[in-house]
Amino acid sequence: METILIAVAAAVGGFFAGMFLKKSSVSREAAAKIEESERILEKAKIEASTIEKEALLAAKEAALKAQTDFETRISEKRNEIDKIENRLLHRERSLDKKLSQLESKESSLSRKEEKLDLQNQTMEKKNSEMDLLLRQQVLKLEEIAGISSEEAKKELKESFYTEARNEAGHIAKRIEDESADKARENANMIVALAVQRCAPDFVAENTVSIVDLPNEEMKGRIIGREGRNIRALEVATGVDLIIDDTPNAVILSSFDIVKREIARQTLLKLMSDGRIHPGRIEDTVDKITRDVNNQMKKEGERACMELGLDGVHTEIVKLLGRLKYRTSYSQNVLRHSVEVGFLCGMMAAELKQNVKLARRAGILHDLGKAVDQSMEGKHTQIGADLARKYNEPKVVINSIASHHEDVPAESIIAILVAASDALSASRPGARREMLQNYINRMQKLEEIGDSFDGVDKSYAIQAGREIRVVVMPDRVTDSEAFFLAKDIAKKIEGELAYPGEIKVTVIRETRVVESAR
């Protein structure tokens, strides 16, 4: 900056000097101006020097401040570095301490490992000695007992097995008795309520196969000239007419019960009308057939109304009505189906199930019996196929198919249907059997009971609904009697067909008789 001022002054001086040299004559005014310019120049130099000093002073102050700030930051950084060094030093000392502890533990573990190795060696040596002593003792025991160790193990296993079996038998019997008592109490309550509330008339109806005649002369009129009337009647109805020496009676023979009913009503109609000839027979059979079909439909509708069912397909209603002319062990199948529907609905109500669906499944459970004489297969499968054909619910279809355990039950309602069917069929007076079948079943029951080892004698009682098995007390224990009853029940289930259930009672008693003389 000083150089700039000098240059400016020199320039100004040169300018005035030049002016002075060019003009030879300078006036006083010019001299005064020169002097004034010199003063200005001198003043400019002084001001320039002052400005230069101030600038230098400001620069020194700025440099000093910058140096102070730098030193402050350096001091802060140095403090931070000192703190970091202190922390690192502390960590290093801590690591050294931990390393020292680990070395101490490692040394201790090494000593313990050596001690354990020594103990293991000692134990192995002792085990070897014990094995040797044990073998020697076993040989001595075998020599004293006179049997080998394998034989002793076998006897011990058998003893344990027998004891465990007896104990298991007692436990199983106790658990089964407790469960059976509780289940029986609940089931009896539900069944009792259902039976108590079920009060329709369930008198069994038999299909009529004998028609009473007013007199013997009527036989000749039924036969007709050269037998044309009886042939026409048999062709039109599909029923065989048997006219023998039975007084005032004609026997109708056919496996189709509906056809037998049509033939019966036709014969009664012809006898009341008095006109018996082939043309009249055909017209009467057609009319009676229509009447019977209408009657079957009405019977089916009446059964559905009794149970409060709606939306049942018309064809199913007709099939239900057809069951009116079907019997099973003299029990009318339609009334049996209605009874099963009532019982199933009442038990479903007790168990908080769908009552209408249960009634529907109950009344349709024997639907297949309406056509099983004209179709192949079991009535359960035929009924299930018919229900499926007419879009019945899946629960109903499964209940029909499973009520004789041909397929597994998939719902509570299916189980209730099977129980209601057994209850309706097994109640006193519901069904009757041929005498010979009854005797054969009783004999077979006793034969099954006598076929088991340890049985002294078996007795079928309660009309074949119970078998009492007397066992030899010295050959059958109490726990074995428990298993024997189960085995007999399983064999009866596998070999006999019977309605309801058969109770198996095993009796084991020890009698000691002594005479005092």
C-alpha positions as CSV (number, residue, x, y, z in Angstrom):
1,M,0.0,0.0,0.0
2,E,2.9,2.3,0.7
3,T,4.2,1.7,-2.8
4,I,0.9,2.8,-4.2
5,L,0.9,6.0,-2.3
6,I,4.5,6.8,-3.4
7,A,3.6,6.2,-6.9
8,V,0.6,8.4,-6.7
9,A,2.7,11.2,-5.1
10,A,5.4,10.8,-7.8
11,A,2.8,11.0,-10.5
12,V,1.2,14.1,-9.1
13,G,4.7,15.7,-8.6
14,G,5.7,14.8,-12.1
15,F,2.5,16.4,-13.4
16,F,3.1,19.6,-11.6
17,A,6.8,19.6,-12.4
18,G,6.0,19.2,-16.1
19,M,3.6,22.0,-15.9
20,F,6.3,24.1,-14.3
21,L,8.9,23.3,-16.9
22,K,6.6,23.9,-19.8
23,K,5.6,27.3,-18.7
24,S,8.4,29.5,-18.1
25,S,6.5,32.1,-16.5
26,V,4.5,31.0,-13.6
27,S,2.5,33.3,-11.7
28,R,2.2,33.6,-8.0
29,E,-1.1,31.9,-8.2
30,A,0.7,28.9,-9.8
31,A,3.3,28.9,-7.1
32,A,0.6,28.9,-4.5
33,K,-1.1,26.1,-6.2
34,I,2.2,24.2,-6.2
35,E,2.7,24.8,-2.6
36,E,-0.9,23.7,-2.0
37,S,-0.3,20.5,-4.0
38,E,2.8,19.8,-2.0
39,R,0.8,20.1,1.2
40,I,-1.9,17.8,-0.2
41,L,0.8,15.4,-1.2
42,E,2.4,15.5,2.3
43,K,-1.0,15.1,3.9
44,A,-1.7,12.1,1.6
45,K,1.5,10.5,2.6
46,I,0.7,11.0,6.3
47,E,-2.8,9.5,5.8
48,A,-1.4,6.6,3.7
49,S,1.1,5.9,6.5
50,T,-1.8,6.0,9.1
51,I,-4.0,3.7,7.0
52,E,-1.0,1.3,6.6
53,K,-0.4,1.2,10.3
54,E,-4.1,0.6,11.1
55,A,-4.2,-2.2,8.5
56,L,-1.1,-3.8,9.9
57,L,-2.5,-3.6,13.4
58,A,-5.8,-5.1,12.3
59,A,-4.0,-7.9,10.5
60,K,-1.9,-8.6,13.6
61,E,-5.1,-8.7,15.7
62,A,-6.8,-11.1,13.3
63,A,-3.7,-13.3,13.3
64,L,-3.6,-13.3,17.1
65,K,-7.3,-14.2,17.3
66,A,-6.9,-17.0,14.8
67,Q,-3.9,-18.3,16.7
68,T,-5.9,-18.2,20.0
69,D,-8.8,-20.1,18.4
70,F,-6.5,-22.7,17.0
71,E,-4.8,-23.2,20.3
72,T,-8.3,-23.5,22.0
73,R,-9.4,-26.2,19.5
74,I,-6.1,-28.0,19.9
75,S,-6.5,-28.0,23.7
76,E,-10.1,-29.4,23.4
77,K,-8.9,-32.2,21.0
78,R,-6.0,-33.0,23.3
79,N,-8.5,-33.3,26.2
80,E,-10.7,-35.7,24.2
81,I,-7.7,-37.7,23.2
82,D,-6.7,-37.9,26.9
83,K,-10.2,-39.1,27.8
84,I,-10.1,-41.8,25.1
85,E,-6.6,-42.9,26.2
86,N,-7.9,-43.2,29.8
87,R,-10.9,-45.3,28.7
88,L,-8.7,-47.6,26.5
89,L,-6.3,-47.9,29.4
90,H,-9.2,-48.9,31.7
91,R,-10.4,-51.5,29.2
92,E,-7.0,-52.9,28.7
93,R,-6.6,-53.3,32.5
94,S,-10.1,-55.0,32.6
95,L,-9.2,-57.3,29.8
96,D,-6.0,-58.2,31.5
97,K,-7.9,-59.0,34.7
98,K,-10.4,-61.2,32.8
99,L,-7.6,-63.0,30.9
100,S,-6.0,-63.7,34.2
101,Q,-9.2,-65.1,35.6
102,L,-9.8,-67.3,32.4
103,E,-6.3,-68.6,32.7
104,S,-7.0,-69.5,36.4
105,K,-10.3,-71.2,35.5
106,E,-8.6,-73.1,32.6
107,S,-6.0,-74.3,35.0
108,S,-8.7,-75.4,37.5
109,L,-10.7,-77.2,34.8
110,S,-7.6,-79.0,33.7
111,R,-7.0,-80.2,37.2
112,K,-10.6,-81.3,37.5
113,E,-10.5,-83.1,34.2
114,E,-7.5,-85.0,35.3
115,K,-9.3,-85.9,38.5
116,L,-12.4,-87.1,36.6
117,D,-10.2,-89.2,34.3
118,L,-8.7,-90.8,37.3
119,Q,-12.2,-91.4,38.8
120,N,-13.5,-92.9,35.5
121,Q,-10.6,-95.2,35.4
122,T,-11.3,-96.2,39.0
123,M,-15.0,-96.7,38.2
124,E,-14.3,-98.8,35.1
125,K,-12.1,-101.0,37.2
126,K,-14.8,-101.3,39.9
127,N,-17.5,-102.0,37.3
128,S,-15.4,-104.8,35.8
129,E,-15.0,-106.2,39.3
130,M,-18.7,-105.9,39.9
131,D,-19.6,-107.6,36.6
132,L,-17.3,-110.4,37.5
133,L,-18.8,-110.7,41.0
134,L,-22.3,-110.5,39.4
135,R,-21.6,-113.3,37.0
136,Q,-20.2,-115.4,39.8
137,Q,-23.3,-114.8,41.9
138,V,-25.6,-115.6,39.0
139,L,-23.8,-118.9,38.4
140,K,-24.1,-119.7,42.1
141,L,-27.8,-118.8,42.1
142,E,-28.4,-120.9,39.0
143,E,-26.5,-123.8,40.6
144,I,-28.6,-123.4,43.9
145,A,-32.0,-122.9,42.1
146,G,-31.4,-125.5,39.5
147,I,-32.7,-123.2,36.6
148,S,-30.9,-120.9,34.2
149,S,-31.1,-117.1,34.3
150,E,-33.1,-117.1,31.1
151,E,-35.7,-119.5,32.6
152,A,-35.8,-117.3,35.7
153,K,-36.4,-114.2,33.6
154,K,-39.2,-116.0,31.7
155,E,-40.9,-117.0,35.0
156,L,-40.4,-113.5,36.4
157,K,-41.9,-111.9,33.2
158,E,-44.9,-114.3,33.3
159,S,-45.4,-113.4,37.0
160,F,-45.2,-109.7,36.3
161,Y,-47.5,-110.1,33.2
162,T,-50.1,-112.0,35.2
163,E,-49.9,-109.5,38.0
164,A,-50.1,-106.5,35.6
165,R,-53.0,-108.1,33.7
166,N,-54.9,-108.7,36.9
167,E,-54.3,-105.2,38.1
168,A,-55.2,-103.8,34.7
169,G,-58.3,-105.9,34.7
170,H,-59.4,-104.4,38.1
171,I,-58.6,-100.9,37.0
172,A,-60.3,-101.3,33.6
173,K,-63.3,-102.8,35.3
174,R,-63.5,-100.0,37.8
175,I,-63.2,-97.3,35.1
176,E,-65.7,-99.1,32.9
177,D,-68.2,-99.6,35.7
178,E,-67.9,-95.9,36.6
179,S,-68.2,-94.7,33.0
180,A,-71.0,-97.2,32.3
181,D,-72.9,-96.1,35.4
182,K,-72.7,-92.5,34.5
183,A,-73.5,-93.0,30.8
184,R,-76.3,-95.4,31.7
185,E,-77.8,-92.9,34.1
186,N,-77.7,-90.1,31.4
187,A,-78.9,-92.4,28.6
188,N,-81.7,-93.9,30.7
189,M,-82.9,-90.4,31.6
190,I,-83.0,-89.4,28.0
191,V,-84.6,-92.6,26.8
192,A,-87.1,-92.6,29.7
193,L,-88.2,-89.1,28.9
194,A,-88.5,-89.9,25.2
195,V,-90.5,-93.1,25.8
196,Q,-92.7,-91.3,28.4
197,R,-93.5,-88.6,25.9
198,C,-94.0,-90.9,23.0
199,A,-97.6,-92.0,23.2
200,P,-98.9,-92.9,19.7
201,D,-100.6,-96.3,19.1
202,F,-98.0,-98.8,17.9
203,V,-100.1,-101.9,17.6
204,A,-98.4,-104.2,15.1
205,E,-100.4,-104.8,11.9
206,N,-100.0,-108.0,9.9
207,T,-100.4,-108.3,6.2
208,V,-103.6,-110.2,5.5
209,S,-103.0,-113.3,3.3
210,I,-106.3,-115.2,4.0
211,V,-109.7,-114.0,2.7
212,D,-112.8,-115.3,4.4
213,L,-115.6,-116.4,2.1
214,P,-119.3,-116.2,2.9
215,N,-119.9,-119.8,1.8
216,E,-118.3,-122.7,0.0
217,E,-120.2,-121.9,-3.2
218,M,-118.1,-118.7,-3.6
219,K,-115.0,-120.9,-4.3
220,G,-116.6,-122.2,-7.5
221,R,-117.5,-118.7,-8.6
222,I,-114.0,-117.5,-7.9
223,I,-112.5,-120.4,-9.9
224,G,-115.0,-119.8,-12.8
225,R,-115.7,-122.0,-15.8
226,E,-112.6,-124.0,-16.6
227,G,-110.7,-121.8,-14.1
228,R,-110.8,-118.6,-16.3
229,N,-111.7,-116.3,-13.4
230,I,-108.9,-117.4,-11.1
231,R,-106.4,-117.2,-13.9
232,A,-107.6,-113.7,-14.8
233,L,-107.3,-112.7,-11.2
234,E,-103.8,-114.1,-10.8
235,V,-102.6,-112.5,-14.0
236,A,-104.1,-109.1,-13.2
237,T,-102.8,-109.0,-9.6
238,G,-99.6,-111.0,-9.8
239,V,-100.7,-113.1,-6.8
240,D,-101.2,-116.8,-6.5
241,L,-104.6,-117.9,-5.2
242,I,-104.7,-121.1,-3.3
243,I,-108.1,-122.7,-3.0
244,D,-108.0,-125.9,-1.0
245,D,-110.0,-127.8,1.6
246,T,-109.8,-125.0,4.1
247,P,-113.5,-124.1,4.8
248,N,-114.7,-120.7,3.7
249,A,-111.2,-119.3,3.0
250,V,-109.0,-118.4,0.1
251,I,-105.2,-118.1,0.6
252,L,-103.3,-115.3,-1.2
253,S,-99.6,-116.0,-1.8
254,S,-97.1,-113.4,-3.0
255,F,-93.8,-111.9,-1.8
256,D,-95.1,-108.4,-2.8
257,I,-97.3,-107.3,0.1
258,V,-98.8,-104.4,-1.8
259,K,-99.9,-106.8,-4.5
260,R,-101.4,-109.1,-1.9
261,E,-103.4,-106.1,-0.5
262,I,-104.7,-105.2,-4.0
263,A,-105.7,-108.8,-4.5
264,R,-107.4,-109.0,-1.2
265,Q,-109.4,-105.8,-1.7
266,T,-110.2,-106.9,-5.3
267,L,-111.5,-110.2,-4.1
268,L,-113.7,-108.6,-1.4
269,K,-115.0,-106.1,-4.0
270,L,-115.9,-108.8,-6.4
271,M,-117.7,-110.9,-3.8
272,S,-119.7,-107.9,-2.6
273,D,-120.7,-107.0,-6.1
274,G,-121.5,-110.5,-7.1
275,R,-120.3,-110.2,-10.7
276,I,-117.1,-112.2,-11.2
277,H,-115.8,-112.6,-14.8
278,P,-112.5,-111.7,-16.5
279,G,-113.5,-108.3,-17.8
280,R,-114.9,-107.2,-14.4
281,I,-111.8,-108.6,-12.7
282,E,-109.5,-106.4,-14.8
283,D,-111.6,-103.3,-14.2
284,T,-111.8,-103.9,-10.5
285,V,-108.0,-104.5,-10.2
286,D,-107.3,-101.2,-12.0
287,K,-109.6,-99.3,-9.7
288,I,-108.3,-101.0,-6.5
289,T,-104.7,-100.3,-7.6
290,R,-105.5,-96.6,-8.0
291,D,-107.2,-96.6,-4.6
292,V,-104.3,-98.4,-2.9
293,N,-101.8,-96.0,-4.4
294,N,-103.9,-93.0,-3.3
295,Q,-104.2,-94.6,0.2
296,M,-100.4,-95.2,0.4
297,K,-99.8,-91.5,-0.5
298,K,-102.3,-90.4,2.2
299,E,-100.6,-92.7,4.7
300,G,-97.2,-91.2,3.9
301,E,-98.6,-87.6,4.2
302,R,-100.3,-88.5,7.5
303,A,-97.0,-89.9,8.9
304,C,-95.2,-86.7,7.8
305,M,-97.9,-84.6,9.4
306,E,-97.6,-86.5,12.7
307,L,-93.9,-85.6,12.9
308,G,-94.5,-82.0,11.7
309,L,-92.3,-82.5,8.6
310,D,-92.6,-80.4,5.5
311,G,-90.9,-80.2,2.1
312,V,-90.7,-84.0,1.8
313,H,-90.5,-85.1,-1.9
314,T,-93.8,-86.6,-3.3
315,E,-92.1,-89.8,-4.3
316,I,-90.6,-90.3,-0.8
317,V,-94.1,-89.7,0.6
318,K,-95.4,-92.5,-1.6
319,L,-92.6,-94.8,-0.5
320,L,-93.4,-94.1,3.1
321,G,-97.0,-95.0,2.5
322,R,-95.9,-98.2,0.9
323,L,-94.3,-99.2,4.2
324,K,-97.8,-99.5,5.7
325,Y,-98.1,-102.8,3.9
326,R,-94.6,-104.0,5.0
327,T,-93.9,-105.8,8.2
328,S,-90.8,-106.9,10.0
329,Y,-91.2,-109.7,12.6
330,S,-94.9,-108.8,12.5
331,Q,-94.1,-105.1,13.3
332,N,-95.6,-102.6,10.9
333,V,-92.7,-100.8,9.2
334,L,-94.5,-97.5,8.7
335,R,-95.6,-97.3,12.4
336,H,-92.1,-98.4,13.4
337,S,-90.6,-95.6,11.3
338,V,-92.9,-93.0,12.9
339,E,-92.0,-94.3,16.3
340,V,-88.3,-94.0,15.5
341,G,-88.9,-90.5,14.3
342,F,-90.7,-89.5,17.6
343,L,-88.0,-91.1,19.7
344,C,-85.1,-89.6,17.7
345,G,-86.7,-86.2,17.8
346,M,-87.2,-86.3,21.6
347,M,-83.7,-87.5,22.3
348,A,-82.3,-84.8,19.9
349,A,-84.2,-82.2,21.9
350,E,-82.6,-83.4,25.1
351,L,-79.1,-83.1,23.5
352,K,-79.8,-79.7,21.9
353,Q,-79.7,-81.0,18.4
354,N,-81.9,-80.2,15.3
355,V,-85.3,-81.8,16.2
356,K,-86.9,-81.6,12.8
357,L,-83.8,-83.0,11.1
358,A,-83.6,-85.8,13.6
359,R,-87.3,-86.7,13.1
360,R,-86.8,-86.6,9.3
361,A,-83.8,-89.0,9.6
362,G,-85.8,-91.3,11.9
363,I,-88.9,-91.7,9.8
364,L,-86.8,-92.3,6.6
365,H,-84.3,-94.7,8.1
366,D,-86.1,-97.8,6.7
367,L,-87.1,-96.2,3.4
368,G,-85.3,-98.9,1.4
369,K,-87.7,-101.5,2.7
370,A,-90.4,-100.1,0.5
371,V,-88.6,-101.4,-2.6
372,D,-86.0,-103.8,-1.4
373,Q,-88.0,-106.8,-2.7
374,S,-87.7,-105.5,-6.2
375,M,-84.1,-104.2,-6.1
376,E,-80.8,-105.8,-5.2
377,G,-78.8,-104.7,-2.2
378,K,-79.4,-104.0,1.5
379,H,-82.3,-101.8,2.5
380,T,-79.8,-99.4,4.1
381,Q,-78.0,-98.8,0.8
382,I,-81.2,-98.7,-1.2
383,G,-82.7,-96.2,1.2
384,A,-79.6,-94.0,1.1
385,D,-79.6,-94.0,-2.7
386,L,-83.2,-93.0,-2.8
387,A,-82.7,-90.2,-0.3
388,R,-79.7,-89.0,-2.3
389,K,-81.8,-89.1,-5.5
390,Y,-84.5,-86.9,-4.0
391,N,-81.9,-84.4,-2.5
392,E,-82.3,-85.2,1.2
393,P,-79.7,-83.6,3.6
394,K,-76.4,-85.4,4.0
395,V,-77.2,-86.1,7.7
396,V,-80.3,-87.9,6.7
397,I,-78.5,-89.9,4.0
398,N,-75.8,-91.0,6.4
399,S,-78.3,-91.8,9.1
400,I,-80.1,-94.2,6.7
401,A,-76.9,-95.8,5.6
402,S,-75.4,-96.2,9.0
403,H,-78.3,-97.3,11.3
404,H,-77.2,-100.9,11.0
405,E,-73.5,-100.0,11.1
406,D,-72.8,-100.7,7.5
407,V,-71.0,-97.4,7.3
408,P,-69.6,-95.2,10.1
409,A,-72.0,-92.7,11.7
410,E,-70.9,-89.1,10.9
411,S,-73.2,-87.2,13.3
412,I,-75.0,-87.3,16.6
413,I,-78.3,-87.6,14.8
414,A,-77.1,-90.7,12.9
415,I,-76.3,-92.3,16.3
416,L,-79.7,-91.3,17.7
417,V,-81.4,-92.9,14.7
418,A,-79.6,-96.2,15.3
419,A,-80.4,-96.1,19.0
420,S,-84.1,-95.2,18.4
421,D,-84.4,-98.0,15.8
422,A,-83.0,-100.5,18.4
423,L,-85.3,-99.1,21.1
424,S,-88.4,-99.4,18.9
425,A,-87.5,-102.9,17.7
426,S,-86.5,-104.3,21.1
427,R,-89.3,-103.0,23.3
428,P,-91.6,-105.7,24.7
429,G,-94.3,-106.8,22.2
430,A,-92.9,-104.8,19.3
431,R,-91.8,-107.9,17.3
432,R,-92.2,-111.6,17.3
433,E,-90.1,-114.3,15.8
434,M,-90.7,-117.8,14.6
435,L,-90.4,-120.4,17.5
436,Q,-87.7,-122.4,15.7
437,N,-85.5,-119.3,15.2
438,Y,-85.9,-118.3,18.8
439,I,-84.9,-121.8,20.0
440,N,-81.9,-121.9,17.6
441,R,-80.7,-118.5,18.9
442,M,-81.0,-119.7,22.5
443,Q,-79.0,-122.8,21.7
444,K,-76.3,-120.9,19.8
445,L,-75.9,-118.5,22.7
446,E,-75.3,-121.3,25.1
447,E,-72.9,-123.0,22.7
448,I,-70.8,-119.8,22.4
449,G,-70.6,-119.5,26.2
450,D,-69.6,-123.1,26.6
451,S,-66.9,-122.8,23.9
452,F,-64.5,-120.8,26.2
453,D,-61.9,-122.4,28.4
454,G,-62.7,-122.5,32.1
455,V,-66.5,-122.2,31.6
456,D,-68.5,-124.7,33.6
457,K,-72.0,-124.0,32.1
458,S,-73.8,-121.3,30.2
459,Y,-77.5,-120.4,30.5
460,A,-79.5,-118.3,28.1
461,I,-82.3,-116.4,30.1
462,Q,-84.6,-113.5,29.7
463,A,-85.9,-114.8,26.3
464,G,-82.4,-114.7,24.9
465,R,-81.6,-111.2,26.0
466,E,-79.1,-112.3,28.7
467,I,-76.6,-115.2,29.0
468,R,-75.2,-116.2,32.3
469,V,-71.8,-118.0,32.3
470,V,-70.7,-119.9,35.3
471,V,-66.9,-120.4,35.4
472,M,-64.7,-122.7,37.4
473,P,-63.2,-120.6,40.2
474,D,-59.9,-122.6,40.3
475,R,-59.3,-121.9,36.6
476,V,-60.6,-118.4,36.1
477,T,-59.6,-115.4,38.3
478,D,-61.8,-112.3,39.0
479,S,-59.8,-110.2,36.5
480,E,-59.8,-113.0,33.9
481,A,-63.6,-113.2,34.3
482,F,-63.8,-109.5,33.3
483,F,-61.9,-110.2,30.0
484,L,-63.9,-113.4,29.5
485,A,-67.2,-111.5,29.5
486,K,-65.8,-109.1,26.8
487,D,-64.6,-112.0,24.7
488,I,-67.9,-113.8,24.8
489,A,-69.7,-110.5,23.9
490,K,-67.5,-110.0,20.9
491,K,-68.0,-113.6,19.7
492,I,-71.8,-113.2,20.0
493,E,-71.7,-109.9,18.0
494,G,-69.7,-111.6,15.3
495,E,-71.7,-114.8,15.0
496,L,-75.4,-114.0,15.9
497,A,-78.0,-111.7,14.4
498,Y,-80.5,-110.5,17.0
499,P,-82.6,-107.4,17.7
500,G,-81.6,-105.1,20.6
501,E,-78.8,-106.3,22.8
502,I,-77.7,-109.3,24.8
503,K,-76.3,-109.0,28.3
504,V,-73.3,-111.2,29.2
505,T,-72.9,-112.0,32.9
506,V,-69.9,-114.1,34.1
507,I,-70.4,-115.7,37.5
508,R,-67.4,-116.8,39.6
509,E,-67.9,-118.1,43.1
510,T,-66.1,-120.4,45.5
511,R,-68.3,-122.6,47.8
512,V,-66.8,-124.4,50.7
513,V,-69.0,-127.2,52.1
514,E,-68.2,-129.1,55.3
515,S,-70.3,-131.5,57.4
516,A,-70.5,-131.4,61.2
517,R,-70.9,-134.9,62.7
